[in-house]
Amino acid sequence: MVTEDKRFWLMAIDPSVSGTAVVLLGERDVRMKEFKTKARDWDDDIPGRDARYMSIIFKVKELAERYRPKYLFIEDYAHNAKGKGVTKLCEFGGLLRHHILGYFTFFAEVPPTVIKKFVVGKGTAGKAEVISAVVSRYGVEVKTDNEADAYALAKLGAVVTGYERAQTKVQQALIPVVRELIS
């Protein structure tokens, strides 16, 4: 049994089978973690994929159980994505949501284009632009695009929930859009 620790009020997740990044925001503390897996370490059959997904889900679930944040902001599926990896991401994303949603009072799935627009100013920004914007705007060190996405999503969540103020007119305009996504 994990002991509850309520210092964090928001969790943001950038789900990816190869590296799921999680950011926890609190009044005085920010935590960022990325849980990585490598395809070569897992069989590509149903039991192998399930074990791979659950290795990440267990770690995310442990954080949700321990900290019990009120809000969850999770990156929605990239609806224009193509290729074999899309199926795996959908399998993983569905399982992840199934296992963790019960820990949160409110949750929102935010499209990748909205996250990019929030942090860069345009919804078509590339990975390098998002990383650069997160580092320059917030002064944090991120090692991967997954961490940058999760951090940007956490800051978007902080603005939408009223814990922080919008820094730009674009961010201000996105507040009602994202509030509509909260369940």
C-alpha positions, -999 to +999 in steps of 0.1 A: +000+000+000+013+034-010+010+062+016-010+093+003+009+125-001-013+154-012+013+180-020+006+178-058-027+190-072-021+183-110-007+155-130+001+159-167+010+129-189+025+126-224+017+089-231+041+070-253+050+034-254+087+042-257+087+070-231+058+082-210+065+115-193+047+126-162+048+160-145+033+166-111+026+202-101+021+214-065+021+247-046+059+247-041+071+216-059+073+202-095+083+166-103+091+153-137+096+116-146+099+097-178+092+060-179+110+044-209+108+010-225+126-005-255+108-027-280+137-051-281+132-060-245+096-072-250+079-098-272+056-082-298+028-106-292-003-098-271+012-110-237+045-092-245+028-059-254+006-061-223+036-066-201+053-037-217+023-014-213+017-025-177+053-018-167+047+018-175+011+019-162+021+005-128+045+033-123+021+061-134-007+045-112+017+044-083+022+082-086-015+088-089-022+067-059+005+083-038-002+119-046-039+119-055-039+150-076-072+166-082-066+172-120-053+150-148-043+166-181-033+139-206-022+144-242-049+132-265-042+109-295-027+125-326-056+118-349-036+123-381-008+098-370-001+068-393+018+035-391+020+004-370+029+023-339-005+040-338-022+007-329+002+002-301-002+037-288-040+033-289-038+000-270-015+015-244-035+048-242-067+029-235-052+007-208-035+037-192-067+057-190-086+027-177-062+021-149-057+057-137-089+078-143-104+068-110-077+086-090-087+121-103-117+144-097-113+161-130-095+151-162-090+164-197-076+150-229-059+178-247-050+176-284-013+179-293-020+209-314-035+228-285-004+220-263+019+232-290-002+264-296-001+271-258+036+269-254+049+279-289+021+300-303+013+277-332-003+243-333+020+230-360+052+235-340+078+207-343+094+188-314+125+210-313+104+242-312+084+228-282+115+218-263+131+253-270+099+271-259+096+251-227+132+257-218+132+294-226+097+303-213+098+283-180+136+279-174+134+241-169+157+215-182+140+188-203+158+158-217+132+146-243+103+159-263+080+137-241+091+157-210+087+190-229+051+180-239+042+169-204+057+201-189+038+223-214+006+204-207+011+208-169+016+246-173-015+247-196-034+228-169-022+253-142-035+282-163-068+266-172-075+257-135-066+292-124-035+283-104-013+304-127-019+333-151-017+331-189+015+347-202+003+355-237-029+363-256-028+329-273-027+312-239-056+333-227-077+324-257-071+287-251-085+287-216-122+284-226-113+258-253-095+235-228-121+241-200-147+225-224-125+194-224-126+189-187-148+160-174 
